[in-house]
Amino acid sequence: MQDRRTKHTHDLVNVAIPCQSEHDSGTPSGMPEIAVIIPHYNDVPRLRRCLDALMPQVGEDVEVVVADNASTESLEPAVSVHQAVKVVVQPETGAGPARNAGVAATTARWLMFIDADCVPAPDWIARGRAVAEDDAVIGGRVDVFHETPPPMSGAEAFETVFAFHMRRYLERSAFLGAGNLVTSRSVFEAVGGFRPAVSEDKDWSQRAAASGFRLGFDDELIVSHPSRADWASLRRKWRRLTSEGFLTEAQSPKGRVLWAMKALAMPASAAVHAPRVLRHRGLTAGERARALATLARLRTARMGWMLGQVISGQA
């Protein structure tokens, strides 16, 4: 759920936290039952907010691993107040490789994934413990909140209506979001790690299903995610998603034809989805208008990006 940058691939590097011992993992035996994996890149205030909400839930059998994409900002303000946090660095770009590095840094039987810009519910770890299954991958709800005062911008109103319908993603497209996910180490090792340069959560959960593991959803496993505050941040998100989609769906001649057809349908899809904005009870009249304008602008922009990909053959 975070924007990424291009970097060269290096080996995993462990980063020591000041005053943290080698065995400071929250479990005297050094063998935690649950590991919480948090990918991060240059978003220290939000990481601090995530850890502040998460760490009161951490018991002796829980380990928290921040997997950092070689941030240029110091993590000290976020981790110095939470001495039990383990930090590893993965310079390879992307949340997927960072998550893989986090998993490699722990031996816990159960794995819980959350993104650095998310805020877990007060019972998030307890709920993950309750729903975890050896042969399953369980996703949860992602609620949207706003970091700016009202009224909502067009981007905020758009995301209030359209962002993070996680149960629908599972029911319609058979995938779960990696920003709120629980599985076992045995499942992760059988499926393999997250792949870079694609929609890593969609790709990974669909590989898990293809391997015979159950994809499940729990509406009480809850994290909250901030909305994109403006057009620039919303545009960055959808440029990334459009690139990932092209790499996943349009690598064959038939796939490129279908991608072009999907692109040409984008403006019409704005009209199809407009009633969802008009019916939404959480928006004022002005916010509905801004959401509709953002919907039309984004779908038109996506059409241009997608047709450009078909013509150039590049994501």
N, C-alpha and C positions, 0 to 999 in steps of 0.2 A: 503493500500500500504506500510505498514511498518512491519518490523519483530517484533514478539511478544515474551513474556516470560511467563512461568507458574507461577501463583500466586494464593493464596487463595482468595475466595470471601468475601468481606466485604460490609458494608453499604456505600452508597454514602456520601462523606465528602466534604463540601464546603471549599475552601481555599481563604482567603481574600488577595487581592492585596494591598500592602502598599499604603496608602493615597487614597484608593478607597472607596467611600461611598457606602452604601447599595443600593442606587438608581442610581448609576452611570452606566446606561445601554445605554446611547446615546439617550434616550427619556425622556422628562420631566415627562411624566405621569407614567413612569416605565412600559409601555405596548407597547413594540416594535411590529411592523408589521412583520418584518423579523428577523429570527435568523440564523446566520451562525455558524454551528457546526464543530469544528475541533478536531478530536481525535489525541492524541499525546503520544509518549513515548520516552524519552531520545534522542531527535533529535532537540535540542534547536536552533542551527544555522539555520536549515531549517525552523523551526517554526518562527523564527525572520524574515526570508526572506518572508515567506508566509504572515505574519502580515504586513510587510512593504509594500507589494503590495496591500493588502486588505484594510487596514484602511483608505487610502485616498478616498475610495469609500463609506465609511460608513456615512450615514446620520442620522438624529435624530430618525428615525423610524427603525433603524437597530441595532441589538445586536450581538456581537461576543462572542461566548462561546468556550473556549479551554477546552476540556474534557481530562484530563491527567490520564494515566494509572500508577499513583504513581511512577513517574520518580525518579531516584536517582540523577539526575542532577537538579540544580536549574533552574527554569523557568525565574528568574529575568532578565537575559539579553534580553529575548524576550519580556516580558510583561511590564517591567518597563517604556519603552518609549511609551507604548500604554495604558494609564490609563483606557480607557473605556472597556478594555477586561475583561470579567468575566472568572474566572478559577474554575473548579470543578474537584475533584479527584474521579476516579473510580478504585479501586485497582483490580477489576476483570479483568483478562487478556483479551486483544483483542480490536480491533477497534470497533467491534459491541457493546459490553457493554459500551465502552466509548461514542459512539454516543448516546446510550440510556440515559446515564447520562446527556449528553449535552441537549438533548430534554427535560428531566425532569426539567432542571434548568431554562427553559424559558417558557413564555406563548405566544410567538409569533404565529401568524396565519400561516405564511409561514416558511418553513424550507429549508435551503440550506446547503448541506454537501460538504466539501472539506477536503482533508488530509493535515497534517502538512508539508509534503515534497513537496506539490504542490504549484505552483505559479499561482494565478488567472489572467486572462486577465484584462486590465484596466477597462473594462465595464462589468465585470462578474456579479456583483450584479444587475446592471441595466438590463442586459439581463435576469437574473433569475427572476426579477420582471416582465418583459414583457411576459415571457413564462409560468409563473406559472398558474396552473389550479386547481380548487377545487377537482376534481375527477381524477387527473392524477399524474403520476410520470414522470418527464422529466430528461433525462440524456443529457450529452454533450460531446464534443470532448476533448481528452487528447493528447496533443502533447508531444513528447519526446525531451529533450535537454540533453546536456552532461556537466558534472561538471569538466571534465579534458580536457586539450588541445589535439588537434589532434596529431597523428592519433588515430582513435577509437581502443579500445581493442576489442577482440572477443565478450565479453559480451555487450559492447556498440553497436557494429555493429549489433549483433543479435537483440537487443531490438529496434534499429532503424527500422528494417524490420518487427518485429513480435509483438511488444508490443502495447497494448492499442488501438486496432481497435474496438472502442466502438460501432459504428453503426453496425458493423458486429456481435458483440456479441448479440445485440438486434435482428437483423434479423435472425440469425441462431440458437441462443440458448435462446432467449426470456428473456434476463436479461440486467440490467443497472448497471454500476459501481457506488459504493457509494462514490467514491472520487470526483465526479462531478454530483450532484443530486439536484433536486428541487422538493418539494412536499408540501402539506398542512398538518397542524397538524391533521385535521380530517381524512385524509388518513392514516397518521402514527398511529393514535390511533385505527383505524379500523383494520389495518393489524397487529399491535403489533410490539414490538421492534425487533432489530436485534438479531439473535441467535448466541451464541458463538460456537467455535469449528467446524464450517462449513464454506463454502464460503458464508459469511454473506450477501454480496451484491446480489449475485445470488439468494440465498434463499429468501431474503426479497422481491426483485422485482418480483420474480415468485409468491410469496404469494400475493403480491399486485394485480398481474394480475388475479390470481385465485379468488380473492375477487371482481373482476369486475371493477377494476380501469385500466385506459388506461396507457400503457407504451409508452412514446414518446421520440423523440430525436431531439435536436436542435444543428446544426453544428456551430452556432455562440456563444454557451455557452461553453467557452474554459478555460481550465486550462492546465498548462504544468507540466510534471513530469520528474525528472532526471532519466537517464538510470542507470542500475546497472553497476558499473565501472569494475568489475572483476568477475572471475568465482565463487569465494566464495560467493559473494553477490547474484549472479544469482542462484546459487545452493540453498541458503537459501530460496529464493523466491519460487522456484519450489518444494522444499521439503514441504514447508507449503501448497502450492496449491495442491500437490499430496495427502497430508494427508486430507485436506478438501474434495477433490474429493472422496476419499475412503469412508469417513464418509457419504457423500451424496449419492453416487451411488452404493456402494458395500456392503450393509448391509444385503442382502438376498442371498440365494444360487445362484439364477439366476444372481443377480447383481455381485457376485464375479466371476462367469464364464465369464460374459461380460467384467469385469475389467481385467481378465487375458488375454482375447482375445485382448483387447485394448492395454495391455502391450506388447504383442508379435508383434503387428503391429507398435510399436514405431520406430524401426530402419528403416523400409520401409517408414514411414512417413517423415523421414529426406530427403530421395531421392525425394519424392513427392513435398516437400516444397522448395527444393534447387533452382528451377527456380525463386522463388520470390527473393532470394538473388541475383542471377545473373542478374536479370532485374532491380534491384534497382539503380536508378541514383544518389543517395546521397552517394554512397560508392566508394572508390578507389579500385583498383584491390587487393591490400593487405588487405584492410578491408573486401572485399568480401570473400577472402580466410579464414580470421579469423572467419567471421560469419559462413561460412560453417562448419569449424571445430567445432565451438561451438554448432551449430545445431546438428551435429552428436553425439557429446559428451553428450549433454543434453538429447537427445531422448534415447540414450543407457542407461544413468543413470536412466531415468524415468522408463524404462522397468524393471530394477533391483529393484527399489523401489516398483513398483506396484506388481511385482510377490512376493516380500517379504511380502507385506501386505496381499496378498491372502493366502500365506502359514501360516503366523502367526495369521491372523485374526485381526490384530491391525493396526491402522493408523500410 
